[in-house]
């Protein structure tokens, strides 16, 4: 299946675009953690030696007060791996909120619940239809 047809890739791209629109405008730092992609063995080995840890949620969003919100995306019939469940439990035990979302609507509900959608807009951003590179 090509990336263009992969439902999780399409959801990730859509969420990144929404974050660029809603979070960047409010000065809220966020990033995507692309650990789950298929890579050549030598690239995966290099990333592992550099400290890449499997099982981490897809998105990390800084919240006021220094807290980090973690969002894991699962599209279609995707489910959490055993390692993802373990990492999520560790993050939650440390006091970090972790949400698993299957749609953009679910992600926006989480942002609203965490108070991130109600923060004032700090910088004008023109939406181009593409996520920030």
PyMOL commands that set and color helices and strands:
alter all, ss='L'
color gray80, all
select helices_A, chain A and resi 7-22+24-26+41-49+64-66+82-93+104-113
alter helices_A, ss='H'
color red, helices_A
select strands_A, chain A and resi 30-32+59-62+68-73+98-101
alter strands_A, ss='S'
color yellow, strands_A
deselect
rebuild
show_as cartoon
